[in-house]
Amino acid sequence: MQTLLDTADIDHLRTALTGAGFTASGIADRLGPQASADAGRSDFRAALRITGSGDPLDTLIRLFICGQTEPEAAVAAALAPLPVAAARAAGLVVLADGGLAAGVDLEPYGDWWVLSDLPAQPGRQLPADHVLGVGGASTTLAGATVRTPVGTALDLGTGCGVQALHLSTHARAVTATDLSPRALRFAATTAALNGMSWELLQGDMLAPVADRRFDLVVSNPPFVVGPGLATHVYRDSGRAGDDVCAELAGAAPTLLNEGGTLQFLANWVHVKGEDWEDRVASWFAGTGMDLWAIQREVSDPLDYVRLWLADASEKHDALRAAEWLDWFAAHGVEAIGFGLVTARHSDKADPSVVCEDLRQQVQPPLGDRVTEWFSRRDWLDARNRDQLLSARYRRVDGLQLRQEATMGDDGWIVDRQLLAMPEGLRWVEEIDPLILALVSGSNGDLPLHDQIALLATAHEAPTEALADALLPVLDHLVERGLLLPT
Ligand SMILES: C[S@@+](CC[C@H](N)C(=O)[O-])C[C@H]1O[C@@H](n2cnc3c(N)ncnc32)[C@H](O)[C@@H]1O
C-alpha cells in the first residue's frame, strides 16, 4: 500500500521526530503540566509562550500541535534529515503566509505517532474523504478492546490506523481495511513511521476479507444512522438506518476463528414499539455468538442530527436536517443508542445474549471488564442448578450498602436499599431485604444451599421455593460481578 512518503523519507521523518524529542513525554516535559493541559483543550497561548526558542522541538510543537505558521528555515531544521521539498510533496507541510504550516495532523499518541487529516476548523467544511484523527470514539474502542494475545487481528475501517497500532501490541499479524484509499495511505504511513508492518486492504466492509477468519476483529465503523446518504466516508456507510452494524454482526460466524471475538462501536435506532435490546440481539440471531451489548448513551433525533452535521462542520442546512429527521419520523425512530458490542464465538448449545444499559463510568480499562464479564458468564453457563447451589460465593471487595430513608414518627423508615460496587463495572443495584441478607451472608464460607437453608428458616419459607427464587438473582449478581464464586 502506498505511503505518503517513500521508505527512505519515512526513516528521515522518524529520525527528525525522535531527535527533536517530539514524543508524548518530550512534549509534556517541554510544555509542563499546565500548558499541556491547556493545549489539550485547544488553548495554545501558554504553549506558544514557552516554545519561542526556534529549536526543532519548539518548532514541531508550534507547527503540529499549535497549528502555527513557522519560518521555512526553522521547519527545514526541525524536519532534517527529511528534505522540506519531500515534506511538501507529501502534504505534511503546506505553504502559508510567512512560512510553512502543517498540512496534516502529525502527533504523538502514546509511544507512537499517528498521521491523519487536520481536524475540523470553524467555517471549513470537511472534505468527503477526510481521514479522521484519534478521537473520543477511537480511544473508547481502544480502551474497550480485549487485549488477550492473539494470532490474527483485523481492524475494519482503519482510518489513520489507531486501532491497528493497539492491535500490534498483542496480535502476531494485523490486517487493516478501509474503503478509502486516502485513509489507507495514512494508515500505511502511520504503520511505517512506527516501524510496523500491517496487511492493508482496500474495499467495502467485509469484501476485502471474504473467506478470511481472524482471532480478533475490531471496528469503529462509519456507524452514523440516517437515510443512507454518504457524504463523508469517515461517518457514513451509505447503508440506511443501522444496517451497517447489523451487517458486521451477521458476518461474525464467517469472520471469526473458533473462540474469536468481534468488538465494534455501534449506533442503533430505538423504533417505536420495539425494544432496542431485541433489535441488537436480532442482529446476532442464529450466529452462535455469545453477546454482550452495552448501551452507553442515548440521543434524541434532533440532537443527533445536529451533532453529526456539526461534526463535519457542515453549514447549517435546514433542508438536510429536515430530510434526516423526516426519515427518522417515517421509520418510527424515537431515539438513537450508542454503545459497544462484543460478540464471541460460542461453543455453548444456547449462547448467552445480554443487551443492557451501562451508562455509568466503569473502572478503566473497559477491555478488562469485558474479559471478566465473559469469564463470569462462562462460569455460570457451565453449571447446572445443583452445581450453582453447592458453590460458595463472596461479595466483591469494597461493596457498599446505600440506604435512602424518610424520618417517620418512630424514626427512619428505609425506602430504598442499594448495593454499589466502587470498582469494576460500578453497578448500583436496588435490592430487597432478602437479597441483602443473601449478599451479607456471602463471605465464601457456606455453600449457597446452606445459605438458602438459613434464610428459609429465618423467613419461614420452603427451601426449594426460595432456591428457585434466588437462583436467577444469583445469576444476575454474579454476571454483574457483585458476587464472585470462590
Ligand atoms: C469512524 S472512522 C474510524 C477510524 C479509526 N479506525 C478509529 O478508530 O478512529 C470509520 C472508518 O471507516 C472507513 N469506512 C467508511 N465506509 C467504509 C466501508 N463501507 N467499508 C470499509 N471502511 C469504511 C472510513 O474511511 C473511516 O476510516
The ligand as an SDF file (V2000), in Angstrom:
LIG
                    3D

 27 29  0  0  0  0  0  0  0  0999 V2000
  -15.1420    6.3800   12.3760 C   0  0  0  0  0  0  0  0  0  0  0  0
  -13.8020    6.1140   11.2910 S   0  0  0  0  0  0  0  0  0  0  0  0
  -12.7750    5.1100   12.3320 C   0  0  0  0  0  0  0  0  0  0  0  0
  -11.3040    5.3060   12.1060 C   0  0  0  0  0  0  0  0  0  0  0  0
  -10.3950    4.5890   13.1060 C   0  0  0  0  0  0  0  0  0  0  0  0
  -10.4960    3.1390   12.9680 N   0  0  0  0  0  0  0  0  0  0  0  0
  -10.6870    4.9820   14.5340 C   0  0  0  0  0  0  0  0  0  0  0  0
  -10.9640    4.1070   15.3630 O   0  0  0  0  0  0  0  0  0  0  0  0
  -10.6400    6.1750   14.8400 O   0  0  0  0  0  0  0  0  0  0  0  0
  -14.5200    4.9480   10.1560 C   0  0  0  0  0  0  0  0  0  0  0  0
  -13.5810    4.4340    9.1010 C   0  0  0  0  0  0  0  0  0  0  0  0
  -14.3050    3.5260    8.2670 O   0  0  0  0  0  0  0  0  0  0  0  0
  -13.9780    3.7650    6.9040 C   0  0  0  0  0  0  0  0  0  0  0  0
  -15.1160    3.3430    6.0670 N   0  0  0  0  0  0  0  0  0  0  0  0
  -16.1980    4.0620    5.6950 C   0  0  0  0  0  0  0  0  0  0  0  0
  -17.0310    3.3280    4.9480 N   0  0  0  0  0  0  0  0  0  0  0  0
  -16.4640    2.1050    4.8540 C   0  0  0  0  0  0  0  0  0  0  0  0
  -16.8560    0.9110    4.1990 C   0  0  0  0  0  0  0  0  0  0  0  0
  -18.0010    0.8370    3.5200 N   0  0  0  0  0  0  0  0  0  0  0  0
  -16.0290   -0.1460    4.2990 N   0  0  0  0  0  0  0  0  0  0  0  0
  -14.8620   -0.0750    4.9970 C   0  0  0  0  0  0  0  0  0  0  0  0
  -14.4460    1.0350    5.6220 N   0  0  0  0  0  0  0  0  0  0  0  0
  -15.2420    2.1110    5.5680 C   0  0  0  0  0  0  0  0  0  0  0  0
  -13.7120    5.2450    6.8420 C   0  0  0  0  0  0  0  0  0  0  0  0
  -12.9060    5.5880    5.7290 O   0  0  0  0  0  0  0  0  0  0  0  0
  -13.0370    5.5040    8.1930 C   0  0  0  0  0  0  0  0  0  0  0  0
  -11.6500    5.3740    8.0830 O   0  0  0  0  0  0  0  0  0  0  0  0
  1  2  1  0
  2  3  1  0
  2 10  1  0
  3  4  1  0
  4  5  1  0
  5  6  1  0
  5  7  1  0
  7  8  2  0
  7  9  1  0
 10 11  1  0
 11 12  1  0
 11 26  1  0
 12 13  1  0
 13 14  1  0
 13 24  1  0
 14 15  1  0
 14 23  1  0
 15 16  2  0
 16 17  1  0
 17 18  1  0
 17 23  2  0
 18 19  1  0
 18 20  2  0
 20 21  1  0
 21 22  2  0
 22 23  1  0
 24 25  1  0
 24 26  1  0
 26 27  1  0
M  CHG  2   2   1   9  -1
M  END
$$$$
